[in-house]
Amino acid sequence: MSRRAVVLSRAVLAGSALFSAGLFAAHMAWGSAQALAQGADSLLDCAGAIALAYAVRVARQPRDAGHPFGHTRAEPLGALATAMLASLLAFEVLSTALSALWSGASVDPEWGLLAAFLGKVAFKGVVFSLAVGREGPALEALVVDARNDMLLGSVAVLSFGAARLGWVGADAWLSLPVAVYIGYSGFSLARENVDRLMGRAPEPERLEELTAVAGALPGVLAVSQLRAQFLGSELSVEVDIVVDSALTVGQAHDIGEAVQERVEAEPDVVHCAVHIDPT
């Protein structure tokens, strides 16, 4: 488990609390639907960051008698919480935009609004850059959340510019496609983590890498089969190896134990079972 996920989730919690207060104040002062939507998003980010930080902390705990394969399912559960909050955000953005269009509400394009929007985009841009490209459900959830907020903030900046030019309805109209995108990204994140919890196999390339790791050890003549599935954020592996039939039982056992230790040394593997076939 990555300590980076713990640190980032705590940073998101602190930053989101500040932006939530500031954006709600901006909405009350200037009537921006985007400010209300982003304030609600920051409030949801606080809840999501708490759930994610707790899930990652639980997932980092070592295996014990009650959890012989560790606690790795906790991290996808935390990511699922983030996915559900993304769906709530999509609904909030959509309902706020439709309400603004129905009532004909206009936005007072004060420069304080622009500062709030740009501040949140910059904050989530830092989170995105520190989390993107790294493995793990928690960091993937942080990437999705940061990307959604950067998009929402960028649209808010565009709507601010449009309002300054006289198109006061841009704030609501530009929120509609953003709501659809956020809803879709939340659905995709949920589907990915449900697959992990259901025991999805890793990508074929990863299976080939694990097969090469097991087959490279001395005494292993071949790897006849290797299967793997996600146990939350990490993998459980079963591998069938072929050894020389002239070996004693003890020698074959030592080879199997060496394979088990080597495969379990991989950073994404929590358990490996080895089956030995003589030839």
PyMOL commands that set and color helices and strands:
alter all, ss='L'
color gray80, all
select helices_A, chain A and resi 3-30+33-59+74-103+111-131+137-164+170-173+175-197+204-215+249-264
alter helices_A, ss='H'
color red, helices_A
select strands_A, chain A and resi 222-231+234-243+269-278
alter strands_A, ss='S'
color yellow, strands_A
deselect
rebuild
show_as cartoon
